[in-house]
Amino acid sequence: MPRSCVPPLVLHAPPLGALLRRYAAGTALTCEPVDEGLLNRGYRLRTTRGRYFLKHHFDPDTADPASIARQHRATERLADLGVPVAPPLPGHDGRTVAVVGGHAYALHPWIDGRHRHGAQLTPGQCGRLGALLGVVHASLEQVMRAAHGELLPPPRGGHVPRGLGVNAPSQADASPGADVPRTRAPQHAPRHAPDRAPGPAPEGRIAPFERPARAATAAPAGPPTAAGRTTPAEATVPAASPEPADTFVLIEDLLARVRRHRPADSFDELARHRLLERRTLLERHADRRPPHSGPVGWVHGDFHPFNLLYRGDAPAAIVDWDRLGVQPRAEEAVRAAAIFFVRPDGTLDLPKAKEYARAYRRTAGATPSELAAAVHRVWWERLNDFWMLRWHYERGDTRADCQFPAASALAVWWTREYDAVCGAFAD
């Protein structure tokens, strides 16, 4: 995974005194920003009683206290089922969301761990990753049905395998080479080398290589929208897939912006090449547009390497639940794999993806045909998606530029190796 090219952001200091008075967390000793997040802001907080992760729900689209509280209740219930999460701490009043000065905050335990990309996982660990996501989907159905049962699909298969929890035994944990806590580097998309920068979950950054599911291709570019803002009843309506005619208009607009950009540089050259290439591919495959999305259920909404912390060989915590919502389950599984297992040259490690997909199908109760259909829909979305170029040329935002070479190459490679990719997820 390429490193992020994100410039540092200046974070405003949170109102620690007013916040900590709401918790039994002691007095602040140090408070350091740990994430230059696009949506939300995070701080590494050390007090007289321990270490914490303080999250500032800054973005208006994800800062509704009721939605945040719903996410918190979901993670609390998931923790009761043994799913590795890091639920927030309640305040003196029992609430997990603290609103101070019109801003929403939450205090989480500090989780020591490290992020792992697919290249750092063995085939067995890839299977365990797929099983973990399957467990998340199956468990979310169980815990969310209590509040929204009448609005959700019927239960599917799935169970929580032993050993997926935070305290799962791991040879690496018991060995002299086990992870040692270190100071985390700022994060935004891919950020660090394999053996560096453990810490709590990064919050609210750009997901590597992709925008949220089914973002309208011709819509104004902007920050990702939290799936959690969609009501369950609304989200169960199948979403339309991107329309090629809209994408052709967007391609022409972006090509014009590339031509006008001065001084021209290597990014412009690559952007022009990929836009022309993608236009040709869409002309060739326009008749393969899928009609709509597949079966829906509760999903994490942003499952990728930088929202999963490992302690040794075991997953320690799935974090950043801002996009919790009802979406096509199998599509989240495919999108996550396309992030975990993408190589720098824009190809996917299909043997590892196969191990992952088999385990996901088993624990989520998904069928091979569901995964094959999801592969097709996510492939189509990638063909029609230009959010990185829109940020660069429409907004002057270059934070995702270093992701563009691999992301744009993946769409082309996926088209060429379509049958092999489907086979990896469905066999």
C-alpha positions in Angstrom: 0.0 0.0 0.0 1.4 3.4 -0.9 1.9 5.9 1.9 -0.5 8.8 2.2 0.5 12.2 0.8 -1.7 14.1 3.2 -0.4 17.4 4.6 -0.7 17.8 8.3 -3.8 19.5 9.7 -3.9 21.8 12.6 -6.3 20.3 15.2 -7.9 22.5 17.8 -7.4 21.4 21.4 -10.5 19.7 22.9 -12.0 21.1 26.1 -10.4 18.5 28.3 -11.4 20.0 31.6 -15.1 20.0 30.8 -14.9 16.6 29.1 -13.0 14.7 31.8 -15.3 16.0 34.5 -18.0 13.9 32.9 -15.9 10.7 33.3 -14.0 8.8 36.0 -10.9 9.2 33.9 -8.7 11.3 36.1 -6.9 14.6 35.1 -5.2 15.1 31.8 -1.5 14.8 31.6 -0.9 14.9 27.8 -3.2 15.1 24.8 -1.7 14.5 21.3 -3.5 14.5 17.9 -3.2 11.0 16.4 -5.1 11.4 13.1 -5.5 14.1 10.5 -8.9 12.7 9.7 -11.1 13.9 6.9 -14.3 13.6 8.9 -13.5 13.3 12.5 -10.6 14.1 14.9 -8.8 11.8 17.3 -6.4 12.4 20.3 -4.2 10.2 22.3 -5.0 11.1 25.9 -2.9 10.2 29.0 -4.4 11.0 32.4 -3.7 10.3 36.0 -5.8 7.1 35.5 -4.5 5.7 32.3 -4.5 6.1 28.5 -7.5 6.8 26.3 -8.5 7.6 22.8 -10.6 10.8 22.6 -12.7 11.1 19.5 -14.2 14.4 18.3 -17.1 13.8 16.0 -16.4 16.9 14.0 -18.0 16.3 10.6 -21.7 17.4 10.6 -22.7 14.3 8.6 -21.5 12.0 11.3 -21.9 14.2 14.4 -25.6 13.5 15.3 -25.5 12.4 19.0 -28.3 10.0 18.5 -26.6 8.2 15.6 -23.3 8.1 17.5 -25.1 6.6 20.5 -26.6 4.0 18.3 -23.2 3.1 17.0 -21.9 2.9 20.6 -24.8 0.5 21.6 -24.0 -1.7 18.7 -20.3 -2.0 19.6 -21.3 -2.7 23.2 -23.5 -5.6 22.1 -20.9 -6.9 19.7 -18.4 -7.0 22.5 -20.8 -9.1 24.5 -20.8 -11.6 21.7 -17.0 -11.8 21.6 -16.4 -9.6 18.6 -13.2 -7.6 18.9 -14.3 -4.0 19.3 -13.4 -1.0 21.5 -16.7 0.3 23.0 -16.7 3.8 24.4 -16.6 4.5 28.1 -19.8 5.8 29.8 -19.7 9.1 31.7 -21.0 9.6 35.2 -24.5 10.0 33.8 -24.2 6.7 31.9 -24.1 8.4 28.5 -21.3 7.6 26.0 -21.7 10.8 24.0 -20.5 14.0 25.6 -21.7 17.2 24.0 -19.6 20.2 24.9 -19.8 23.6 23.2 -22.1 22.1 20.5 -19.5 19.4 19.6 -19.9 15.6 20.3 -17.1 13.6 21.9 -16.6 10.0 23.0 -13.9 8.5 25.2 -12.6 5.1 24.3 -10.0 2.8 25.9 -6.5 3.1 24.3 -5.8 -0.1 22.2 -2.2 -1.0 21.6 -1.9 -2.7 18.3 -0.8 -2.4 14.7 -2.5 -2.3 11.3 -1.8 -5.1 8.8 -2.3 -5.1 5.1 -2.9 -8.3 3.2 0.7 -8.6 2.2 1.5 -9.0 5.9 -1.0 -11.8 6.4 -0.5 -15.5 5.9 -3.1 -17.5 4.0 -4.5 -18.7 7.3 -4.7 -15.2 8.6 -6.5 -14.1 5.4 -9.1 -16.8 6.2 -9.4 -15.5 9.7 -9.9 -12.0 8.4 -12.8 -13.2 6.1 -14.3 -15.1 9.0 -14.1 -12.0 11.2 -16.0 -9.9 8.7 -18.6 -12.6 8.3 -18.9 -12.7 12.1 -19.4 -8.9 12.1 -22.2 -9.1 9.6 -23.9 -12.1 11.3 -23.6 -10.5 14.7 -24.8 -7.1 13.6 -28.0 -8.8 12.4 -28.4 -10.3 15.8 -27.7 -7.2 17.9 -29.5 -4.7 15.7 -32.7 -6.7 15.2 -33.7 -6.0 18.8 -34.2 -2.3 17.8 -35.0 -2.6 14.1 -36.3 -6.1 13.6 -39.3 -5.2 11.6 -37.2 -3.4 9.0 -34.4 -5.9 8.4 -34.2 -9.0 6.2 -34.7 -12.4 7.9 -31.8 -13.9 9.8 -29.0 -15.6 7.9 -26.4 -18.1 9.1 -23.3 -17.2 11.0 -21.6 -17.7 14.3 -18.8 -16.3 16.3 -15.8 -18.7 16.0 -13.7 -19.1 19.1 -10.5 -17.1 19.1 -11.7 -14.0 17.3 -11.9 -11.9 20.5 -9.5 -9.4 21.9 -8.0 -11.9 24.3 -7.6 -14.7 21.8 -4.3 -16.5 22.4 -1.6 -15.9 19.9 1.9 -17.3 19.6 3.2 -13.8 18.7 1.6 -12.4 21.9 3.5 -14.9 24.0 6.8 -14.6 22.2 9.7 -12.2 23.0 9.0 -10.5 19.6 5.4 -9.5 20.5 4.2 -6.0 19.7 5.6 -3.3 22.0 3.5 -0.1 22.3 5.0 2.9 20.5 3.9 6.3 19.7 1.5 6.4 16.7 2.3 8.4 13.6 -0.4 10.7 12.2 -2.6 8.8 9.7 -4.7 9.3 6.7 -5.1 6.3 4.3 -1.9 4.2 4.1 0.6 5.6 6.6 3.3 3.4 7.9 5.6 0.5 7.5 4.5 -3.0 8.5 6.3 -3.0 11.8 5.6 0.5 13.0 3.0 2.8 14.5 0.7 0.7 16.8 -2.0 2.6 18.6 -5.7 3.1 18.7 -8.0 3.2 15.7 -7.6 6.0 13.3 -10.9 7.8 12.9 -12.6 9.4 9.9 -9.9 9.2 7.2 -10.3 8.4 3.5 -10.7 4.7 3.0 -7.8 3.4 0.9 -8.6 3.3 -2.8 -12.3 3.8 -2.6 -15.2 6.0 -1.9 -18.3 4.8 -0.1 -20.6 2.3 -1.8 -22.7 3.5 -4.7 -21.7 7.2 -4.5 -23.4 8.8 -7.5 -20.8 9.2 -10.2 -22.1 12.6 -11.4 -22.8 14.0 -8.0 -20.6 16.9 -6.6 -17.5 15.5 -5.1 -17.4 15.8 -1.3 -16.6 14.0 1.9 -18.0 10.5 2.2 -21.5 10.2 3.7 -22.1 8.1 6.7 -24.3 5.1 6.1 -25.5 5.4 9.6 -27.5 8.5 8.6 -29.7 6.3 6.4 -32.7 4.8 8.1 -33.0 1.0 7.8 -36.3 1.3 5.9 -34.7 3.6 3.3 -31.5 1.6 3.0 -33.3 -1.6 2.1 -34.4 -0.1 -1.2 -32.0 -1.5 -3.9 -29.6 1.1 -5.1 -29.2 1.8 -8.8 -25.8 1.1 -10.3 -23.9 3.9 -12.0 -25.2 4.9 -15.4 -22.5 4.9 -18.2 -24.0 8.0 -19.9 -23.4 10.0 -16.8 -19.9 8.7 -16.5 -19.1 9.6 -20.1 -20.1 13.2 -19.4 -17.9 13.2 -16.3 -14.9 11.8 -18.2 -15.2 14.6 -20.8 -15.4 17.2 -18.0 -12.3 15.8 -16.3 -10.4 15.6 -19.5 -11.1 19.3 -20.1 -9.9 20.1 -16.6 -6.7 18.1 -17.2 -6.0 20.0 -20.4 -6.5 23.3 -18.6 -4.2 22.5 -15.7 -1.0 24.5 -15.7 1.8 23.7 -15.4 1.1 20.2 -16.7 2.8 17.5 -14.6 3.1 13.7 -14.4 -0.2 13.4 -12.5 -2.0 15.1 -15.4 -0.4 12.7 -17.8 -1.5 9.6 -15.9 -4.9 11.1 -15.3 -5.4 11.7 -19.0 -4.2 8.2 -19.9 -6.5 6.5 -17.4 -9.5 8.6 -18.4 -9.2 7.7 -22.1 -8.5 4.1 -21.1 -11.6 4.0 -18.9 -13.8 5.5 -21.5 -12.8 2.8 -24.0 -13.5 0.1 -21.4 -16.9 1.5 -20.6 -17.8 1.7 -24.3 -16.8 -1.9 -24.6 -18.7 -3.1 -21.5 -21.7 -0.7 -21.3 -24.1 -3.6 -21.7 -22.8 -5.3 -18.5 -24.3 -2.7 -16.2 -25.9 -4.5 -13.2 -29.5 -3.5 -12.5 -29.3 -2.8 -8.8 -27.5 -3.8 -5.6 -27.9 -7.1 -3.8 -29.3 -8.4 -0.5 -28.8 -5.9 2.3 -28.1 -6.1 6.1 -26.2 -4.2 8.8 -22.6 -3.6 7.9 -19.6 -1.8 9.4 -19.5 0.4 6.4 -15.8 1.1 6.3 -13.9 -2.2 6.8 -10.3 -1.8 5.7 -6.8 -2.3 7.1 -6.7 1.0 9.0 -9.9 0.3 10.8 -8.6 -3.0 12.2 -5.9 -3.3 14.9 -3.9 -6.5 15.5 -2.2 -7.5 18.7 0.4 -10.1 17.7 -1.4 -12.4 15.2 -4.9 -11.8 16.6 -7.4 -9.0 15.7 -7.6 -6.7 18.7 -10.2 -4.3 17.7 -12.4 -3.2 14.7 -12.8 0.5 15.0 -14.4 3.6 13.3 -18.1 2.7 13.2 -19.3 6.0 11.8 -20.7 4.4 8.7 -22.6 1.7 10.4 -25.8 1.1 8.4 -27.8 -1.2 6.2 -26.0 -1.9 2.9 -25.3 -4.9 0.7 -23.3 -7.3 2.8 -21.5 -9.1 0.1 -20.4 -5.9 -1.5 -18.7 -4.8 1.7 -16.8 -8.1 1.7 -15.6 -7.6 -1.9 -14.7 -3.9 -1.3 -12.7 -4.8 1.8 -10.8 -7.5 -0.1 -10.0 -5.1 -2.9 -8.3 -2.9 -0.3 -6.6 -5.5 1.8 -5.3 -7.6 -1.1 -4.4 -5.0 -3.7 -0.8 -4.8 -4.7 1.1 -1.6 -5.6 0.9 -2.5 -9.3 -2.9 -2.5 -9.1 -3.4 -6.3 -9.1 -5.1 -8.4 -6.4 -3.5 -11.3 -4.6 -6.2 -13.8 -5.7 -5.0 -16.8 -3.6 -5.3 -14.8 -0.4 -8.6 -13.3 -1.5 -9.8 -16.9 -2.1 -9.0 -17.9 1.5 -10.7 -14.8 2.8 -13.8 -15.3 0.7 -14.3 -18.9 1.6 -14.1 -18.1 5.3 -16.4 -15.1 4.9 -19.1 -17.2 3.1 -18.9 -19.8 5.8 -19.4 -17.4 8.8 -21.8 -15.0 7.1 -23.9 -17.7 5.5 -23.4 -16.1 2.1 -23.6 -18.2 -1.1 -21.0 -18.3 -3.9 -23.6 -16.7 -6.2 -24.0 -13.7 -3.9 -20.2 -13.1 -3.9 -20.0 -13.5 -7.6 -22.8 -10.9 -8.1 -21.1 -8.6 -5.6 -17.8 -8.9 -7.5 -19.7 -7.8 -10.6 -21.3 -4.8 -8.9 -18.1 -3.6 -7.3 -16.2 -4.0 -10.5 -18.8 -1.9 -12.3 -18.6 0.8 -9.6 -14.8 0.9 -10.0 -15.2 1.4 -13.7 -17.4 4.4 -13.2 -15.7 5.9 -10.1 -13.4 9.0 -10.4 -13.5 10.5 -6.9 -9.8 10.8 -6.6 -9.6 12.9 -9.9 -12.6 14.9 -8.8 -10.9 15.8 -5.6 -7.7 16.8 -7.4 -9.3 18.8 -10.3 -12.6 20.1 -8.9 -11.5 20.8 -5.3 -7.8 21.2 -5.5 -7.5 18.5 -2.8 -4.5 16.3 -3.4 -4.6 14.1 -0.3 -5.6 11.0 -2.3 -3.2 11.6 -5.3 -0.7 8.9 -4.2 -3.5 6.3 -4.1 -4.5 7.0 -7.7 -1.9 5.0 -9.6 -2.8 1.6 -8.0 -6.5 2.4 -7.8 -6.8 3.3 -11.4 -4.7 0.3 -12.5 -6.9 -2.0 -10.4 -10.0 -1.2 -12.4 -8.2 -2.0 -15.7 -6.7 -5.2 -14.3 -10.0 -6.3 -12.8 -11.7 -6.0 -16.2 -9.0 -8.1 -17.9 -9.0 -10.7 -15.2 -12.7 -10.6 -14.5 -13.3 -14.4 -14.6 -10.3 -15.1 -12.3 -11.6 -12.5 -9.7 -15.1 -14.0 -9.7 -13.6 -17.4 -9.3 -11.5 -16.4 -6.3 -14.6 -15.1 -4.5 -17.1 -17.8 -5.6 -15.1 -21.1 -5.7 
